[in-house]
Amino acid sequence: MKGPGKPRPVIWFEEVGRGDVSRVGGKNASLGEMVQTLAPKGIRVPPGFATTAEAYWHYVEANGLKERIAYLLAEMASGKAPLAETGQAIRSLLLKGDWPERTASAIIEAYRELCERAGKAEVDVAVRSSATAEDLPDASFAGQQETFLNISGEKALLDACRRCYASLFTDRAISYRQAKGFDHMGVALSIGVQQMVRSDLGGSGVMFSIDTETGFKDVVVVDAAWGLGENVVQGAVDPDEYQVFKPLLAEHTVTPIIGKTRGEKAQKMVYASGDRPTRNVPTSKAERMAFVLSDPEILTLARWAAAIEAHYGCPMDMEWAKDGETGEIFIVQARPETVQSQRAETAFKSYTITGKGRTLATGLAIGDAVVSGRVCLIEDARDIDRFVDGSILVTGTTDPDWVPIMKRAAAIVTDHGGRTSHAAIVSRELGLPAIVGTGDATLVLHSEQEVTVSCAEGDQGFIYDGTASFETETVDVTDLPETRTEIMLNLANPAAALRWWRIPADGVGLARMEFVVSNHIRVHPMALARYDQLNDEAAKREIAELTAGYADKTEYFVDRLSRGLARIAAALYPKPVIVRMSDFKTNEYAGLIGGAEFEPEEENPMLGFRGAARYYSPRYREGFALECRAIRRLREEMGFTNVVVMIPFCRSTSEADRVLEVMAENGLKRGENALQVFVMCEIPSNVVLAAEFAKRFDGFSIGSNDLTQLTLGVDRDSRELAELFDEQDAAVKWMIANVIAEARKAGAKIGLCGQAPSDHPEFAAFLVECGIDSISVSPDSFIAVKKQVAAAEAVRKC
């Protein structure tokens, strides 16, 4: 019972809420909030209790430590003692302290009750530090204090609690508080004692309710590895990564998982015995090849993340664990996300590489900046004193001990870790570009080497030899004028699609399927459909390696294509996203793995076996069926009904009929499930017979490059004829004006997806004058074209 004037040293999670940060710290206040409010809604949180801030101060006072700690900190502040010496001295004082009898009795009594609740003589617990100044919306304090796992027994618990108190003064914690302006003597430590989830037999990880790289708020990012979660948090393993689109989670008939990447997961942390309660062991080959979570489990976690975010009213950073004995999943921590949620939504800086050396290493890009500098390679934390300020830190992995030098780095590169690893989280908070999970950076890079770290090219980060040239542009989307003409985006790279979510575009006017195939699949679809008949043994081996984990090799194509396109469809959902079916030329198809056996050699591939002609041909019909399967999955199973299909290079109305028939055979029938089908207008026949094409399609998209080439009879790739290639030639403009008029007469939509409006303001004005419905441009041209169109519309009104 609480005595008068004597606050309780221990309090159960269900008795505290998020208003109790000053009492039990941010971490424990959040756990209590979830136990109270979210557990009744089905979100499982392991039970436990917390020591209070008063208990910490009582421990400090009972051992006569307050003045001694203040003196040591003052000596450090005046420069008379180094950080490392000060931290070590304070930690030693706290570790040697004796427990006040009242506090120790309260901890032991609560532990015994937790054992009774669990029905065990000695329940295993996680002992977590929770400082009274952590998990605030603008300061995460991630990893500054210690967590101890698999603690069992009263004596071991009291020892772990004492070590938690000492961890309030690790070098990294002292350094972090100084950087954030917190008074060391004004911060107390609460200890959370939480029943362990047997994730050593299952899996665990971290998740965010916001995209950690782009700030896109409609995505949940989940990282997962086998065993206890410390390996994921510290970046000691390369975890699985899953991305889930939040707006479609409420529709339980769809599976909006837009990204699934299998990590190496080379080791896992499991229970140990004796003085070492945990240890790392290698994972089996089967574990490395398997995903940690099933799709239903991924969706459950994503729904919980969305619910937790809705409850707290801000993007959240959470840790989860799956019990290998029961199969149940639990949330073990939740705190506000402190980086992307603080960034302005209306302005961002865009980097573009304009010249680069050879690629030395690749990994996951953290942030979106580009930095050039000299490498400082440090493989062991004992050598961090050798770090050269302003260098690019290259190491195997980081933990909180590395923070003092990380904040002095220009960029960070690690061999291991995922997007939720320690290196990634700290880099974001420091505003540094980082590339994690390279696998071999410490092997291929060396100190004093000049390199460029590029995180500006999508999800994948690149380390280039030498100093690359790049351009930066600050993009501000505030106060853009309204336009009748829709301004849409041309997108191709799924890895970079989410970075453009801030642009107030009217949709995606052109999503190029072939880019996804060449960069994310790499295999010719016919080589997958007829794998057993392939003669190229080298190609068969490469395909076997790429498709490992897929029982059906064609599923590799469908899965990766649908998820790649889903990222593009998600970026501007629910606005329309027009996906053009593959438009490779035969020489480009032949360059795909296994492609040479299925492609004819042509003198002029630009005018050859491309576009619609392929889709019903025996040469490619099975490949087109896989494209259709991917689109059908994207729309019907994943829920992206905002996707519109577009057919390229359709030479005649009879060809249009054949393609539409083949699509219907593969489950894509125009009009069913609100499916719209557009056609590219890039051949003079599309203009001449526009009224007939309009009967078969819902809309047109003018491909100005091919239309110019075929109207003027100019090879668009010819250097000799470059000056004759002019999209503003009178003949080309006549074609464009006429097809716009015919489309409007037929009630069909019509847009243009070419570069001309970006390069020539007068061409944008011409399109507006013709009454075009939409113009689709590259993201970097959006603001300029939007303003040009607004000006043209204003003149037209006059």
N, C-alpha and C positions, 0 to 999 in steps of 0.2 A: 504493500500500500504506500501511496505517496504521503510522506509526512509533511507537516507544515514547514514551509521554507526550505524543504529538501526535495528538489526535483528528482524524478526517477532516473537512475542511471541507465536503465534499459526500457525500451518500448517496442511493442510488436508492430510489424509493418501495417497491419490493418487499422492501427490507431493513429497513423500519420498520413499527411497528404502533402501536396506540392507547396502549401503555404508554410511548411515546417523546415525549410532549408537551413535556417539559422539554428535549428534544434538538432537535425540529424543529417545535414548535408544534402547536396543536390541529388546524389544517386539514391540514397535511402528514402528521401522524400518522394522521389519519382516511383520507386518500388511500392511504397505505401499507397500512393495515389492509384496505381494500377490495381493493387489488391482490393482496394475499396470500391473503385468505380468500374473497372474493366473486367475483372474476374467474373462478376455476375453476367457479363455479356459473352462469356465463353473463352476469353483470352486467359490462358493458363500462366500463372506466375508462381514459382516455388515459394513456399512459406518461409518466414524467418523473422528476425528481430534486429533492432539496431541499438547500439549504445548512443548516448546523447552527447552533445557538445559539453554539457555540464560535467559528464563523466570524464571527458578528456582534461578539462581544466582542473578537476579535482585530483586527477592523477598527477598532473604537472605540479600543483601546489603541494600535494602530500609528499612529493619527493624533493621539494625545494628547488625546482628546476626553472621557474619563471625568470628570475633575475640572471641566472647563469646563461640561459638561452639568449636573453636580451643582450647580455654583455658580448657573447660570441658574435651575434649578428651585427652589433655596433662596430666591433673590431673589423669585421669583413667590410662593412659599409665604408669605413674610413680608409680602407686599403691596407690595413695592418696584417690581415690574414686572408689567404686565398679561399675561394669558394669550396674547393674539395676538402681542405682542412677543416673549415667551419662546419660543413655538412657532416663530416665524419664525427666530429666532436659532439654535435647535438644528438645525432643518432645514437651514439654510444651512451649518452646520458639517459635517453628514453628507454633504451634496451635494458639498462641496469636497474631501472626503477622497480619498486615493489607495488603490487596492486593494493589499493585501499580495500579493506575487508568488505565494505558495503558494495563496492563496484564488482569485485570478484564474485561475491555471493550472488549478486543479481544476474551476472552473465551465466554462471553455472546453473542457477535455477531455471533461467529461460532455456538454456540448452537442454536440460533434462525434460522440460515440457515439450520442446520440439521433438525430442526422441520419442516421447509418449505419443505425440500426434502421428509420428511416422510408424509407430509400432515396432521400434528397434531399440536395442540396448544402447547402441552408440551410432547415431546417424552421421553420415558424412556431410560436411558443410563446406561452403565457399565462404571465405572471410574476406570482405571487400572494404577498402578504404573509401570514405565519403566525406570530402572536405566541405566546410560550410561556405566556401566560395567557388564551388565547381558546378558544372552543368548549367551554367547561366546562358541566356540566349546569345551573349556576345563573347563568351569565353568557355571553352569546353573542358580545359584542364585534363584532356585525354591522356590517360596513362601516367599521370604525374605521381600518383600514389600506388601502392602495391595491392595485389590480390593474391590470396593463397587458397589453393584448391585441394580437395580431398583431405580436409582436416577432420580428424576423428578423435574424440575423447576430451575430457575437461582440461587436462594439463596442456595438451597440444593446442586447444582452442585459446587458452589464456596466452600462450606463447605467441600464437599467430596474431592475436589482438595487439600485443605489445609491439610486434614488428610492424603492424599497421601504423601505430602511433609514430614509430621511428621514421616511417616512409613519408611522413609529412615534410621531412627535411632531407629528402634526397637532393642531390645537386640539381637535378632537372627541375624538381618542384620549387626549389629556392629561386632558380633562374627564371622559371616561368612566372612566378608571382612578381618578381622584380619587373619583368617585361610588361606585365599587365597592371602594375601599379597597386598591388595588394599589400597591406601591412602584414608581415609575417606573424606578428604577435596578435593580430586580429582575426586570424583564421584558426578554427578548431577542427578536430577530426572526429567524425562519427564512424563507427564500424558496423557494417552490415553482416549479419550471420545468416546465411541462406542455405536451405537444404539443397544438396547437390543433385543435379540431374545426371543420370548415368550416360552422359554424352561420350564418355570414353569408349562406350560400347556402340555408340551411334554416331552422331555428327553434330556440328555446331557452327556458328558463324556470326556475321554482322549484317545488318541491313539498314538502309536509309530510305526514307519516304520521299526523297528528292534525288534527281540524278546528280551525283557528286561532282561531275565534271562540267556540265552545262547549266546546272540550276533548273533544268526542266522539271516542273513540279508535278507532272502527271505520270511519273515513273517511280516504281519501287525497285531498288537495287539490292539483291541478296547475294552475299558471298557465303560459301559453304565448304567445309572440309571435314574429314573424318576425325573423330576424337574430340578432346576438350578444346575450348575455343581460343585459348591463349595463342596458339600458332597463327590463327587468322588475324587476330588483333595485332600481334607483333610483326606480322609479315614474314613469318618463318616458312610458310608454305604458299604455293600458288593455288588458290582455291577455285572451285567452280564459281561462275558468276551467272546469275539469272536476272533478267529485267522484265518487269510486269507493268502493263499499262493500266493505271488506276481507273480511268473513267469507265472501263468496260468490266470492272470487277463485280459490279452489282448485277450484271447479267450472267446468271449462273449457268446459262446454256453455252457459253463460249469460254475459250481458254486463251486469254490475251497475254501469253508469255512471248514477248517480242525479242528476247535474247536468251540463249543458253550456250555458255562456253564451258567446256570441261577443262578443269585445271589439272595440273600434274599431281598435286596432293601427295608428295613423295614421303611424308612422314605424318604421324599422328601422335598426339599426347594422350597417354593413358595413365591409369592409376599405377602407383608403385608402392613400395613398403619401406618401413624403416624411416631413416632421416629424410628420404626423398619421397614425398607423397605423390609426385608425378614424374613421368619420364617420357621421352620421345622414342618411338620405334618406327622402323620402315613400314610403309603400307604395302599390301600385296599388289600384285599386278592387276588382279580383278578389281581392287578398290581404286586403283589409279585410272582404270578404264571406265569405271561406272560413275554416274552422277550420284551425289550424296542424297539429293531430294527427288522425290517423284513429282510429277506435275500437280497433283492434288495438294501435296504438302507445300509446294511453292506458292500456290494460290492461297492456301490458308494463311501462310505467313504474310503475304501481300495484303490480304484483307485485314489482318491484325494491324499491320503497319498503317494502313489507311485509317482504321478506327482509332489507333493511338494518336495519330497526327490530328484527326478531327477533334479528339478530346482535349489535346493540349493547345490546339490552335496554331501550331507552327510545325515546320518540317522536323522530323525526328531521326535520331541515330540510335539504333537498338541492337542488342545482342540476344541471340536465341540459342536454344540447345534442344537436341532431340534425344530422348531417353532410349537407349538401345534395348532395354529390357521390356518396356511397355509400348514403345513406338510413339509415345506422346511427345508433342513439341511444347516448349515453354519459352516465354520471354523472360530473360534474366536481368536485363538492364534496359533503360530507355532514358535518353537525354536529348535536349534540343540540338539540332544541327546548327553549327555556328559559322559556317563559311558561305555557302551558296545562298542561304536564306537572308544574308545581310547585304547581298549585292543588289544594285539597282536593276530593275527589270527593263528599264527603258533605254539604257546605254551600255555598250560593251565594246571592248577593243578586239579588232580582228587582225590576225597576222597572216601574211601570205609569203611563202618561200618563193624567191625568184631565181635563185641559183644555189647549187649545193654540191658538195663532194660526194664520194661514195658512201653507201650506208654501212656503218660499222656494227650496229646492234639495233634491235627493235624490242619494244615491250608495250605495256599499257600506258597511255598518255594520261597524266594528271595535270589538270589545268589546260590552258589553250595558248600559252605563250611560246616564244622562241628565244633562246639564249645561246650565245657563243662564249667560249672561255676555255681555260686550261683545266685539265683533269687533275684532281687530287684523289688518288686511289688509297683508301684505307680499309683494310680487311678485318681489323680487330679493334674493338672499343678501347683497348689499352693504348692504342696508338693515336687517339683522336687529338692529342696535343700537337701532332704533326700537320694538322689541317691548315691550309693556307687560305686566309680570308678572301672571299670573292671567287673562289674556285668552284668547279663543278664536282661535288662530292660523289664518288663512285665507291660502292661497297656491296657486300652480300645482302645484308638486311639491316634495319635499324630498330632500336627500341628506345624508350624514353631517355636512356643515358646519352644518346647522341644529340638530343635537342640543342644543347648549348652551341654545338658547331653547325647544326643544320640551319640555324637562323642566320649564320654568317656565310652560307653558301649562295651561289648564283643559281644553281639547279641541283637536283638530286637524281642519282641513277642507282638502282638496286638490281641484284640478280633475282631476288625472290620477292613475293608479295603480290597482293591483288589491290583492287581499288579501295578496299576498306582496311588495308594494312596500316601500321603505325607510320611508315614513311609517307604513304599517300595522304593520311589525315593531317599530319603535321605540315606537309608541303602545302596543302590547300590553305591551312590556317595562316601560314607564313606568306602566302601569295607567291610561292615558288613553283616553276614548272618542274615536273619530275617524271621519270620513266621507270616504272617498277616491273618486276617479273621478266627481265631481259633474258635470264638464264645464263648469260656468259659475259656480261659487261666487265666483270673483274678479270676475265681471261683475255679479252681482246683489246681492252683499253689500258693505258699506262699513264702514270703521273707526268704532268707538264705537257701532255698531248693537247693540241688545239682541236676542239670539236664543237659542234653545234647540236644542242638539244632542241628538237622540234616537237611540240605538243599541239601544233596548229593544223594537223592534217587528219583529224578524226580521232577515233578511239585508240588507234595505234600510234605510239610515239616512235620517233626515229632519231638516232644519233649519227650525224654525218661527220665525215672527216673534214677538218679545217673549219674556216669561218664562212658560213653560208650567208648569202644576201637575202634580205627579206624586207617586206613593207608592212607598216602598221597603219591601221585606220580606226579611228574612234567612231563607232556607229551609234547615233542617237535617233531613236524612233519616235521621240515626242513631237507633237505638233505637226504631224504629217497631214497634208490636205486629204479630204475625202474625194474619191473619184467614182464616176459611174462605171468606167471601164475597170474591170477587175485586174489587179496586178498580182500575178502568181509567181512561183519559184520553179526553176529548173533544178532538180536534185538527182543525184545518181549514187552518191556514196552513203550507204546506211550508217557507217561509222561516224560520219560528220553530220548527219541529218538533224540530230537533236540540238546541235549548237545554234540553229537558226530559229528556235521557237519564239524568240522575242520579236522577230520581224512580223508586223501585222499584215502578212500576205493573205490573199483570198483563197489560198490553196496551193497545190503543186500542179503546175500545168504540164510538166514532163518529168516522169521518173523513169530513168533508163534502165530497163531490166538487164541489158547486156553487161552493164558495169558490175552489177551484183554477181552475175555469172562468172565474169572473168576474174574478179578480185576475191570473192567470198566462196566460190564453188570450185572454179578452175578446171573442172572436168567437163568434157563434151557430154551433153545429156544422152546422146546415142551410145557413147562408150559405157554409160551406166546401164542403159536399157538392154544393151547386148554385150555385157561384160564377158560372158562365157565365150563369146565368139571373137574376142579381140586377139589379134595376132602379135601386137606389140607387147612383149613380155615386160619391158621396162615400164610402160604405161600401166600395165595391169598391177605391177607391184606398187607403183605410186598411188593408184586408185585404191588399192586394198588398204594402204596406210591411211589415206585421207578418210575413208569410209569406215574405219574401225569403230565398232560399237553400233553400226547399223546392220541389222540382219538382212534388210533389203537395200541394195545399193542405190536404187532409184529414190528411196526415201531420203537419202543424203541430199540429193538435189532438191526435192520438194521441201524438206525441212529448212535447209539453209536459205533457199530462195524466199520462202514465205516469211521467215523471220527477218531477213534482210529488208524486204519490202515493208514489213510491218513497222520497222523503225521509221521509215520515211512516211508511212501512212499515219503514224502516231504524232509526228512532229507538228502537224497543223490540224489534227482531228478536232471537230467533225467536218472540216472543210474538205471539198473534193480533192482527191489525189489521183491524177491520171497516170496510170502505169502503161507504158508502151511495151508490148510484147517484144521479144528479142529481135534486134535489128543488126546483128553481125553480118559482115560480108563473108564469103566462103574462106578467104585467106585468114580472116580473124578467127572464124570457127576452127579452122585447121590448127591454129596455134594453141587451142585448149588441149589439155591432157587427153590423149586418145583420139583427138579430132581428125588427124590426117587420114585415117582409114575411111572416114565418112563424108569427106568433102571433095567435090570435083575441082580440078585446076582450071581456072578461068583467066582469059586474057584481060577482062575488064570486070572485076568483082563488083564495082560500084553499080553497074547496070545488069548484074547477073542474077544468080540464084540467091535472092535476099528477100526479106520481108514476107508478105502474105504468100508468095509462091512456095515457100518452104513448108508452110503449116499443114497443107493437105497433101504434100508430096510424100511418096513412100520413103524417100531418102531421110525425111526428118519428122514424119508424122508422130512417131513414138516420142521424140524429143519434145514436140509441141504439146503432146498429151501431159508430159510432166510439168510444163509451164502452166497449163490449165489447172492441173491438180494443185499447184502452189497458189494460184489466184483463188481457187475455190476454197482452199483452207484458210487463206488470208481473210476472205470475206465471211465465210459461213462458220468456220470453227473458231477463228480468233476474234471475229466480230467487227472487222474493219469494212463495214458496208459503204464507207465513204470512197472506196477504191473504184475507179472507172477504168475500164480496159480500153486500150487504143491499139489499132492495127496499123503497122507501118507499110509503106511502099506497096499499096494495093492498086494494081494497074488497071483493073476493069471491074465492072459491076458483076460479071459472072464469077470472077475471082473472089469478090466480096461474098457472094452467096456461098461459095464452097468453104470459105474460111468460117463463116458464121455457122454453117452446118457442122463442121468439125468441132467447133467450140461447144455447140449444143450437145454433141455426142459425149463430150468430156465434162458435162455438167455446168457449162457456162452459157445459158440461153438468154439472149437479150430480153430484158423486161422481167425476167423471173428474179425474185428476191431483189427487186429494184436495180438490177444490173444495167448500167448504161455502157454502150460500146461506141467509141469514137473511131475516126479514121484520120490518118495523117493526110494532109493535102500537100503533096510534094511532087506530083507528076501532073503535067498539063491535062491529062485525061480526067483527073480529079476535078479540075476547074470546068472543063468542057461539059462533063456529065454531072455537075454538082447536084442538080435536082434529083437525079437518079440515085446518087450516093446518099443523099439526105433521106431517101426512103428506107435505106438499109442501116443507117447509123444515126446515133443521137447527136453527134456533133463532129466538128472538124478541128484539127489543129494544123495550122499552116507551118510546114517546115521550110523556112525561107532559103536555106542553103541548097537543098536538092531542087526546090522549085526554080531557083535562079539558074542553077546548073543546067537543068533540062529545058528551060525556056530559052536561054541564050546559047545552049550548045557549048558551054564552057566547062572544062574539067576544073572543079573547084580546088583541086590539089596541084594544078599546073602553075609553076612559077612563071613560065613564059606568058601565060594568059591572065596573070593575076589582076592586071589593071582593067581587064574586060569583065571580071566577075563583080557585078554591082547589083546589090539587092534593090537599089533605087532606080534601076533602069526603067524606062517608061513601059516596056513590055512586061516586066515583072510586076510593076505596080498595077498594070491593067489586069493581070491575072489575079492579084490579091483583091483588088476592088470588086472584081466580078464574082469571085467565090464568096466574098463577104455578103454581097447583095443577094446571091442565090440562097445562101444559108439562112439569112434573115427572112427571106420570102418563104422558105420551107419550114420555118420555126425551129431550125436546128441551131445549136450553139456553135460559136466559132471563135477560135483564139489563134495566137501566133506564138511559137516557141523558138525564136531565133535571136541572134545577137544584135541585129540591126537597130532595134529601138534603144539599146544600151549605148551604142556608138554614135547614133545620129538622132538628135532631138527632133529634127524635121520629119524623120520617118515615123516616130511615135505620133506626131501631129497628124500625119497622113492616115495612119490606122484609126485614130480617133475620128477623123473626118469621115472615114468609110463606115463608121459605126461598129467596129469590132467589139466583141464581148469581153475578151480578156487578152492580156499580153503576159507571157511567161518569160522571166529573165533569171540570170544567175543572182544569187543572194547579194553579191557585192555591188550589183547594179540597181538593186531594188529601189533605194531611196531616190537616186537620180531620176530613174524612169517614172516613179510615182509623181515626182514634182513636175516632170516634163508633161506627163499626161494631164495632170491637174491644170497646168497652164493652157494646154491645147483645148481642154474642155471649156475653160473659161472664155477663150476666144470664140469657140463655136457657139456658146450661148449668146454672145454679143451679136 
